[in-house]
């Protein structure tokens, strides 16, 4: 643990999901204990994911199968962040959406009308069944003036058989055809961090972001003013850290080493009342 991490108590926690809490369908060591310790210490927290395919209910069930118990409200996806962002930009607007239930449900819940004609936004998310027809329709709508939004910039996603093309790769196709870049809402955009902080009424100065990727988790935490912990159970290897022009606040082998920090770094009663 670094001195910088110890500078201020940690009132709230944000953590990435894949590579930090789970790998494929298996819980990583310490993941269930970390969530339990947050609850025991009364810490506010959210579990974040750039994956826009699944609803919080779906993700809760997936985590439960891995032995990690948390409520749906503790999950914050790039789909939810995108829908919330667009509802603030254009309440009750219309959108053409490419994605799965995680994204379409979030858009509906924020009051959007989903259509394929005369839309204000083209919203691209992740799906395992990208349709050439749907991509063609998106290209034409963007060319006609619809604003181009994408849930996240990840170019590949994991599968048991190997990498799959993801949102960023399909967005590049639409950009190549239209000359228009999308606005990405998910990590590393610090907007996702700020919407997460707002959701749990947390302050950036007293919140820590845990992630397994330097280019998304650590970067978005840094740009949103959070301290960050990089765990080495996912994408970024220890030897790769020095290749980036920024550093996490701390580097730990896994979430297992974060568990004791929840209580150790919790604020005193007086400090917590001072925050409120």
C-alpha positions as CSV (number, residue, x, y, z in Angstrom):
1,X,0.0,0.0,0.0
2,X,1.3,3.5,-0.9
3,X,1.4,6.6,1.3
4,X,-0.9,8.3,-1.2
5,X,-3.6,5.7,-0.6
6,X,-3.4,6.4,3.1
7,X,-3.7,10.2,2.8
8,X,-7.5,10.2,3.5
9,X,-10.0,7.7,4.8
10,X,-12.0,5.8,2.2
11,X,-15.7,6.4,2.6
12,X,-16.8,4.7,-0.7
13,X,-15.6,2.1,-3.1
14,X,-16.0,1.6,-6.9
15,X,-14.8,-1.7,-8.4
16,X,-14.7,-3.2,-11.8
17,X,-16.2,-6.6,-12.2
18,X,-14.4,-8.8,-14.7
19,X,-10.8,-9.4,-13.8
20,X,-11.3,-8.1,-10.3
21,X,-14.2,-10.0,-8.8
22,X,-14.7,-12.7,-11.4
23,X,-12.9,-14.5,-14.2
24,X,-15.4,-16.0,-16.7
25,X,-17.9,-17.6,-14.4
26,X,-15.6,-18.2,-11.4
27,X,-15.2,-15.8,-8.4
28,X,-11.6,-14.7,-7.8
29,X,-10.1,-15.3,-4.4
30,X,-11.3,-12.7,-1.9
31,X,-14.1,-11.3,-4.1
32,X,-17.0,-12.6,-1.9
33,X,-15.2,-11.6,1.2
34,X,-14.6,-8.1,-0.2
35,X,-18.3,-7.5,-0.8
36,X,-19.2,-8.9,2.6
37,X,-16.7,-6.6,4.3
38,X,-18.1,-3.6,2.5
39,X,-21.5,-4.4,3.9
40,X,-20.2,-5.2,7.4
41,X,-18.4,-1.8,7.5
42,X,-21.4,0.1,6.1
43,X,-19.4,1.4,3.1
44,X,-21.2,2.7,0.0
45,X,-20.1,1.0,-3.2
46,X,-20.9,0.1,-6.8
47,X,-19.7,-2.7,-9.0
48,X,-19.0,-1.3,-12.5
49,X,-18.8,-3.0,-15.9
50,X,-18.3,-1.7,-19.4
51,X,-20.4,-4.7,-20.7
52,X,-23.7,-3.3,-21.9
53,X,-25.3,-6.6,-22.8
54,X,-26.8,-7.6,-19.4
55,X,-29.3,-6.1,-17.0
56,X,-28.4,-5.7,-13.4
57,X,-30.7,-8.6,-12.7
58,X,-28.7,-10.8,-15.1
59,X,-25.4,-9.8,-13.6
60,X,-26.6,-10.3,-10.1
61,X,-27.6,-13.9,-11.0
62,X,-24.2,-14.5,-12.6
63,X,-22.4,-13.2,-9.5
64,X,-24.6,-15.3,-7.3
65,X,-23.7,-18.4,-9.2
66,X,-20.1,-17.6,-8.5
67,X,-20.8,-17.2,-4.7
68,X,-20.9,-13.3,-4.6
69,X,-24.1,-11.9,-3.1
70,X,-25.1,-8.3,-3.8
71,X,-28.2,-6.4,-4.8
72,X,-29.1,-5.2,-8.3
73,X,-28.7,-1.6,-7.1
74,X,-25.1,-2.2,-6.5
75,X,-24.4,-2.8,-10.2
76,X,-23.7,0.1,-12.6
77,X,-23.2,-0.8,-16.3
78,X,-22.2,1.3,-19.3
79,X,-25.7,0.8,-20.6
80,X,-27.2,2.4,-17.5
81,X,-24.7,5.2,-17.6
82,X,-25.4,5.8,-21.3
83,X,-29.2,5.8,-20.8
84,X,-28.9,8.2,-17.9
85,X,-26.6,10.5,-19.8
86,X,-28.9,10.7,-22.8
87,X,-32.0,11.3,-20.6
88,X,-30.2,14.3,-19.3
89,X,-29.3,15.5,-22.8
90,X,-32.7,14.9,-24.4
91,X,-35.5,13.7,-22.0
92,X,-38.0,11.5,-23.7
93,X,-36.0,11.4,-27.0
94,X,-35.9,8.8,-29.7
95,X,-33.1,6.4,-30.5
96,X,-32.1,3.6,-32.8
97,X,-30.4,1.1,-30.5
98,X,-28.1,-1.8,-31.4
99,X,-27.6,-4.0,-28.4
100,X,-29.0,-6.5,-26.0
101,X,-31.6,-6.3,-23.2
102,X,-29.2,-4.5,-20.9
103,X,-29.2,-1.5,-23.2
104,X,-32.7,-1.6,-24.5
105,X,-34.2,-2.0,-21.0
106,X,-32.1,0.9,-19.7
107,X,-33.2,3.2,-22.6
108,X,-36.8,2.3,-22.0
109,X,-36.5,2.8,-18.3
110,X,-35.2,6.4,-18.9
111,X,-38.2,7.2,-21.1
112,X,-36.7,6.8,-24.6
113,X,-38.7,5.8,-27.6
114,X,-36.8,3.2,-29.7
115,X,-37.3,3.5,-33.4
116,X,-35.5,3.1,-36.7
117,X,-36.7,6.3,-38.4
118,X,-36.4,10.0,-37.6
119,X,-34.2,9.4,-34.5
120,X,-32.1,11.8,-32.5
121,X,-29.5,9.2,-31.5
122,X,-27.9,6.1,-32.8
123,X,-26.8,4.1,-29.7
124,X,-24.4,1.3,-30.2
125,X,-23.8,-1.3,-27.5
126,X,-22.5,-4.9,-27.3
127,X,-24.2,-8.0,-28.7
128,X,-23.1,-11.4,-29.7
129,X,-25.2,-11.1,-32.9
130,X,-24.2,-7.9,-34.7
131,X,-26.4,-7.7,-37.8
132,X,-25.1,-6.3,-41.1
133,X,-28.6,-4.9,-41.7
134,X,-28.6,-3.1,-38.3
135,X,-25.2,-1.7,-38.9
136,X,-26.2,-0.5,-42.4
137,X,-29.3,1.2,-40.9
138,X,-27.1,2.9,-38.2
139,X,-24.7,4.2,-40.9
140,X,-27.6,5.7,-42.9
141,X,-29.2,7.3,-39.8
142,X,-25.8,8.8,-38.7
143,X,-25.3,10.0,-42.2
144,X,-28.7,11.7,-42.0
145,X,-27.7,13.6,-38.9
146,X,-28.5,11.3,-35.9
147,X,-26.0,11.8,-33.1
148,X,-23.7,8.7,-32.7
149,X,-23.3,7.3,-29.2
150,X,-21.5,4.2,-28.1
151,X,-21.6,2.5,-24.7
152,X,-17.9,1.8,-24.5
153,X,-14.8,1.7,-26.6
154,X,-13.7,-1.9,-26.0
155,X,-12.8,-3.4,-29.4
156,X,-12.9,-7.1,-28.2
157,X,-14.7,-9.0,-25.6
158,X,-13.9,-12.4,-24.0
159,X,-15.5,-15.7,-24.7
160,X,-14.6,-19.3,-24.0
161,X,-13.4,-19.7,-27.6
162,X,-11.3,-16.5,-27.6
163,X,-11.8,-12.8,-28.3
164,X,-15.0,-11.5,-30.0
165,X,-15.5,-8.2,-31.8
166,X,-17.1,-5.7,-29.4
167,X,-18.6,-2.2,-29.4
168,X,-15.4,-0.3,-30.3
169,X,-14.7,-2.5,-33.4
170,X,-18.3,-2.1,-34.7
171,X,-18.2,1.6,-34.0
172,X,-15.0,1.8,-36.1
173,X,-16.9,0.4,-39.0
174,X,-19.7,3.0,-38.7
175,X,-17.1,5.8,-38.3
176,X,-15.2,4.5,-41.5
177,X,-18.5,4.7,-43.4
178,X,-19.7,8.1,-42.1
179,X,-16.6,10.0,-41.0
180,X,-18.3,10.5,-37.6
181,X,-16.7,9.4,-34.3
182,X,-19.1,8.2,-31.6
183,X,-19.2,9.7,-28.1
184,X,-18.2,6.9,-25.8
185,X,-19.9,7.0,-22.3
186,X,-18.3,4.0,-20.6
187,X,-14.7,3.8,-19.2
188,X,-12.3,5.4,-19.7
189,X,-14.6,8.3,-19.9
190,X,-14.7,9.8,-16.4
191,X,-18.4,10.5,-17.0
192,X,-19.1,6.9,-16.0
193,X,-17.2,7.4,-12.7
194,X,-19.1,10.7,-12.0
195,X,-22.5,9.1,-12.6
196,X,-21.5,6.2,-10.4
197,X,-20.4,8.7,-7.6
198,X,-23.7,10.6,-8.0
199,X,-25.7,7.3,-7.7
200,X,-24.2,6.5,-4.3
201,X,-23.8,10.2,-3.2
202,X,-20.1,9.8,-2.9
203,X,-17.3,12.3,-3.2
204,X,-14.3,11.7,-5.5
205,X,-11.7,12.6,-2.8
206,X,-12.9,9.9,-0.4
207,X,-13.6,7.2,-3.0
208,X,-11.3,4.6,-4.4
209,X,-11.6,2.8,-7.8
210,X,-10.4,-0.8,-8.1
211,X,-9.7,-2.2,-11.5
212,X,-7.6,-4.6,-13.6
213,X,-6.9,-2.4,-16.6
214,X,-4.6,0.6,-16.7
215,X,-6.2,2.0,-19.9
216,X,-9.8,2.0,-18.6
217,X,-10.2,1.5,-14.9
218,X,-7.1,3.4,-13.7
219,X,-7.3,6.1,-16.3
220,X,-11.0,6.9,-15.7
221,X,-10.5,6.9,-12.0
222,X,-7.6,9.3,-12.3
223,X,-9.5,11.7,-14.6
224,X,-12.4,11.7,-12.2
225,X,-10.2,12.6,-9.2
226,X,-10.3,9.2,-7.5
227,X,-7.5,7.2,-5.9
228,X,-7.0,3.9,-7.7
229,X,-5.9,0.3,-6.9
230,X,-4.7,-1.9,-9.8
231,X,-5.1,-5.6,-9.1
232,X,-3.0,-8.1,-11.2
233,X,-5.7,-10.7,-11.8
234,X,-7.0,-9.4,-15.1
235,X,-5.7,-7.5,-18.2
236,X,-2.7,-5.5,-17.1
237,X,0.4,-7.3,-16.1
238,X,2.9,-5.8,-13.6
239,X,5.6,-5.4,-16.2
240,X,3.3,-3.3,-18.4
241,X,2.5,-0.6,-15.8
242,X,5.6,1.4,-16.6
243,X,4.6,1.7,-20.2
244,X,1.8,4.1,-19.3
245,X,2.3,7.8,-18.6
246,X,0.3,7.6,-15.4
247,X,0.3,5.3,-12.3
248,X,-2.3,3.8,-10.0
249,X,-2.2,4.9,-6.4
250,X,-1.5,1.3,-5.4
251,X,-0.8,-2.1,-7.0
252,X,-1.9,-5.3,-5.3
253,X,-1.8,-8.9,-6.3
254,X,-5.6,-9.4,-6.1
255,X,-8.9,-8.2,-4.4
256,X,-8.0,-10.5,-1.6
257,X,-5.4,-8.0,-0.4
258,X,-8.0,-5.2,-0.5
259,X,-10.3,-6.9,2.0
260,X,-8.5,-5.8,5.2
261,X,-8.2,-2.2,3.8
262,X,-12.0,-1.8,3.9
263,X,-11.9,-1.6,7.7
264,X,-8.4,-0.2,8.1
265,X,-9.2,2.8,5.8
266,X,-12.8,3.4,7.0
267,X,-13.4,6.9,8.4
268,X,-13.9,7.4,12.1
269,X,-17.4,8.4,13.2
270,X,-16.4,12.0,13.5
271,X,-14.8,12.0,10.0
272,X,-17.9,10.5,8.5
273,X,-20.2,13.0,10.2
274,X,-17.8,15.7,8.9
275,X,-18.3,14.5,5.3
276,X,-22.1,14.6,5.7
